[in-house]
Amino acid sequence: MEKISLYEHRVSYYETDQMGIVHHSNYIRWFEDARVDFLEKVGFSYAKMEEIGIMIVVLGASCDYKVSARFGDTIVVIPKISEFNGFKMTVSYRVYNRENGVLLATGETRHCFTDLKLKPVRTKKEYPEVYKIFSDYIGVNLDGEGIYQ
């Protein structure tokens, strides 16, 4: 299994409120960015997935906020596939401040796999290459640097 580098993001001004603190909704966006980044790094982008007829539908999202991120911070988001059965998947996330290593937030997103008409698909049977990618990464800490634990 190839080493996955971390997903980093520099907090933009528009992501903050008047006090320079990141608005809570941005963490969910960062979760998606980290998920998309992961798929690209393992060679199976969302675009490629949709080309073969699969969509990953979000069923739910949650985030627990620990310490506020602020304008100008560089944050690191570490995704981990915590559950996957070929039809449904849960991805957990840890968000850190890159400069000081402080844990800013934790969260998760829940998904199911569908065809382009939103009909559920079982990847193990219908898309074994997709099933293999996700099952190979179940529980794997994607912090390829081993910095953030």
C-alpha positions as a LaTeX table, in Angstrom:
\begin{tabular}{lrrr}
\hline
Residue & $x$ (\AA) & $y$ (\AA) & $z$ (\AA) \\
\hline
Met1 & 0.00 & 0.00 & 0.00 \\
Glu2 & 1.38 & 3.35 & $-1.02$ \\
Lys3 & 2.06 & 6.10 & 1.50 \\
Ile4 & $-0.60$ & 8.82 & 1.47 \\
Ser5 & 0.50 & 12.38 & 2.14 \\
Leu6 & $-1.55$ & 14.64 & 4.38 \\
Tyr7 & $-4.28$ & 16.96 & 3.14 \\
Glu8 & $-3.43$ & 20.57 & 4.03 \\
His9 & $-5.46$ & 23.74 & 3.69 \\
Arg10 & $-4.62$ & 27.37 & 4.48 \\
Val11 & $-7.61$ & 29.10 & 6.09 \\
Ser12 & $-8.91$ & 31.91 & 3.88 \\
Tyr13 & $-10.45$ & 35.13 & 5.15 \\
Tyr14 & $-13.86$ & 34.30 & 3.64 \\
Glu15 & $-14.01$ & 31.15 & 5.81 \\
Thr16 & $-13.98$ & 33.21 & 9.00 \\
Asp17 & $-16.38$ & 35.37 & 10.94 \\
Gln18 & $-15.78$ & 38.96 & 12.09 \\
Met19 & $-13.51$ & 37.69 & 14.90 \\
Gly20 & $-11.25$ & 35.80 & 12.47 \\
Ile21 & $-12.52$ & 32.40 & 13.67 \\
Val22 & $-13.44$ & 29.76 & 11.10 \\
His23 & $-17.18$ & 29.30 & 10.66 \\
His24 & $-18.23$ & 25.82 & 11.76 \\
Ser25 & $-19.64$ & 24.84 & 8.35 \\
Asn26 & $-16.18$ & 24.94 & 6.78 \\
Tyr27 & $-15.03$ & 21.85 & 8.66 \\
Ile28 & $-17.58$ & 19.74 & 6.74 \\
Arg29 & $-16.22$ & 21.22 & 3.48 \\
Trp30 & $-12.69$ & 20.31 & 4.58 \\
Phe31 & $-13.84$ & 16.74 & 5.23 \\
Glu32 & $-15.02$ & 16.53 & 1.64 \\
Asp33 & $-11.81$ & 18.08 & 0.34 \\
Ala34 & $-9.76$ & 15.49 & 2.28 \\
Arg35 & $-11.95$ & 12.65 & 0.93 \\
Val36 & $-11.58$ & 13.86 & $-2.67$ \\
Asp37 & $-7.83$ & 14.30 & $-2.14$ \\
Phe38 & $-7.53$ & 10.74 & $-0.78$ \\
Leu39 & $-9.34$ & 9.26 & $-3.80$ \\
Glu40 & $-7.11$ & 11.17 & $-6.21$ \\
Lys41 & $-3.98$ & 9.97 & $-4.40$ \\
Val42 & $-5.03$ & 6.31 & $-4.61$ \\
Gly43 & $-5.73$ & 6.77 & $-8.33$ \\
Phe44 & $-9.52$ & 6.57 & $-8.25$ \\
Ser45 & $-10.90$ & 10.10 & $-8.40$ \\
Tyr46 & $-14.56$ & 11.05 & $-8.06$ \\
Ala47 & $-14.53$ & 11.83 & $-11.79$ \\
Lys48 & $-13.25$ & 8.34 & $-12.60$ \\
Met49 & $-15.82$ & 6.81 & $-10.26$ \\
Glu50 & $-18.65$ & 8.69 & $-11.98$ \\
Glu51 & $-17.26$ & 7.69 & $-15.39$ \\
Ile52 & $-17.78$ & 4.02 & $-14.49$ \\
Gly53 & $-21.24$ & 4.79 & $-13.08$ \\
Ile54 & $-20.79$ & 5.11 & $-9.30$ \\
Met55 & $-21.63$ & 7.94 & $-6.93$ \\
Ile56 & $-20.79$ & 8.23 & $-3.26$ \\
Val57 & $-23.86$ & 9.74 & $-1.60$ \\
Val58 & $-23.56$ & 11.48 & 1.77 \\
Leu59 & $-26.03$ & 10.10 & 4.31 \\
Gly60 & $-24.87$ & 12.18 & 7.26 \\
Ala61 & $-22.08$ & 14.34 & 8.67 \\
Ser62 & $-21.01$ & 15.36 & 12.15 \\
Cys63 & $-18.22$ & 17.40 & 13.69 \\
Asp64 & $-17.01$ & 17.94 & 17.25 \\
Tyr65 & $-15.14$ & 21.21 & 17.66 \\
Lys66 & $-12.23$ & 21.31 & 20.11 \\
Val67 & $-10.21$ & 24.49 & 19.40 \\
Ser68 & $-11.00$ & 27.23 & 16.88 \\
Ala69 & $-9.09$ & 27.48 & 13.64 \\
Arg70 & $-8.34$ & 31.05 & 12.60 \\
Phe71 & $-7.62$ & 33.07 & 9.50 \\
Gly72 & $-4.12$ & 32.30 & 8.20 \\
Asp73 & $-3.77$ & 28.94 & 9.99 \\
Thr74 & $-2.71$ & 25.95 & 7.95 \\
Ile75 & $-4.80$ & 22.98 & 8.93 \\
Val76 & $-4.21$ & 19.29 & 8.31 \\
Val77 & $-7.17$ & 16.95 & 7.80 \\
Ile78 & $-6.58$ & 13.24 & 8.25 \\
Pro79 & $-9.35$ & 10.98 & 6.93 \\
Lys80 & $-9.71$ & 7.31 & 7.90 \\
Ile81 & $-12.18$ & 4.81 & 6.49 \\
Ser82 & $-13.55$ & 3.46 & 9.74 \\
Glu83 & $-16.30$ & 1.26 & 8.30 \\
Phe84 & $-16.92$ & $-0.20$ & 4.86 \\
Asn85 & $-19.08$ & $-3.14$ & 3.83 \\
Gly86 & $-19.18$ & $-2.67$ & 0.07 \\
Phe87 & $-22.43$ & $-0.71$ & 0.18 \\
Lys88 & $-22.05$ & 1.77 & 3.07 \\
Met89 & $-18.99$ & 3.54 & 4.36 \\
Thr90 & $-18.06$ & 5.75 & 7.31 \\
Val91 & $-15.07$ & 8.07 & 7.12 \\
Ser92 & $-13.71$ & 9.62 & 10.30 \\
Tyr93 & $-11.59$ & 12.78 & 10.34 \\
Arg94 & $-9.12$ & 14.55 & 12.61 \\
Val95 & $-8.29$ & 18.20 & 11.96 \\
Tyr96 & $-5.03$ & 19.63 & 13.32 \\
Asn97 & $-3.24$ & 22.96 & 13.31 \\
Arg98 & $-0.10$ & 22.23 & 11.29 \\
Glu99 & 2.11 & 24.71 & 13.13 \\
Asn100 & 1.50 & 23.55 & 16.69 \\
Gly101 & $-0.08$ & 20.09 & 16.26 \\
Val102 & $-3.19$ & 21.02 & 18.29 \\
Leu103 & $-6.26$ & 18.90 & 17.55 \\
Leu104 & $-8.94$ & 21.31 & 16.33 \\
Ala105 & $-11.85$ & 18.99 & 15.52 \\
Thr106 & $-12.96$ & 15.42 & 14.95 \\
Gly107 & $-15.86$ & 14.21 & 12.87 \\
Glu108 & $-17.27$ & 11.69 & 10.48 \\
Thr109 & $-19.29$ & 11.35 & 7.31 \\
Arg110 & $-21.51$ & 8.41 & 6.40 \\
His111 & $-22.02$ & 7.35 & 2.78 \\
Cys112 & $-23.57$ & 4.80 & 0.47 \\
Phe113 & $-22.62$ & 3.80 & $-3.04$ \\
Thr114 & $-25.18$ & 4.24 & $-5.83$ \\
Asp115 & $-25.38$ & 4.22 & $-9.59$ \\
Leu116 & $-25.97$ & 7.47 & $-11.45$ \\
Lys117 & $-29.73$ & 7.09 & $-10.96$ \\
Leu118 & $-29.21$ & 6.81 & $-7.17$ \\
Lys119 & $-29.97$ & 3.09 & $-7.11$ \\
Pro120 & $-27.84$ & 1.37 & $-4.42$ \\
Val121 & $-24.95$ & $-0.76$ & $-5.68$ \\
Arg122 & $-22.92$ & $-3.47$ & $-3.99$ \\
Thr123 & $-19.35$ & $-2.71$ & $-4.96$ \\
Lys124 & $-17.97$ & $-6.14$ & $-4.04$ \\
Lys125 & $-20.08$ & $-7.81$ & $-6.72$ \\
Glu126 & $-20.57$ & $-5.04$ & $-9.29$ \\
Tyr127 & $-17.32$ & $-3.02$ & $-9.00$ \\
Pro128 & $-14.62$ & $-5.23$ & $-7.43$ \\
Glu129 & $-11.83$ & $-2.72$ & $-8.21$ \\
Val130 & $-13.68$ & $-0.07$ & $-6.19$ \\
Tyr131 & $-14.37$ & $-2.55$ & $-3.40$ \\
Lys132 & $-10.66$ & $-3.41$ & $-3.19$ \\
Ile133 & $-9.53$ & 0.21 & $-2.91$ \\
Phe134 & $-11.87$ & 0.99 & $-0.03$ \\
Ser135 & $-11.46$ & $-2.33$ & 1.78 \\
Asp136 & $-7.65$ & $-2.04$ & 1.59 \\
Tyr137 & $-7.83$ & 1.24 & 3.53 \\
Ile138 & $-10.29$ & 0.25 & 6.30 \\
Gly139 & $-8.82$ & 1.45 & 9.58 \\
Val140 & $-5.58$ & 2.67 & 8.01 \\
Asn141 & $-4.22$ & 5.85 & 9.57 \\
Leu142 & $-3.67$ & 8.06 & 6.53 \\
Asp143 & $-1.19$ & 10.24 & 8.39 \\
Gly144 & 1.65 & 9.04 & 6.19 \\
Glu145 & 4.09 & 11.17 & 8.14 \\
Gly146 & 3.19 & 9.70 & 11.55 \\
Ile147 & 3.11 & 13.21 & 13.02 \\
Tyr148 & $-0.49$ & 13.53 & 14.11 \\
Gln149 & $-1.83$ & 10.81 & 16.38 \\
\hline
\end{tabular}
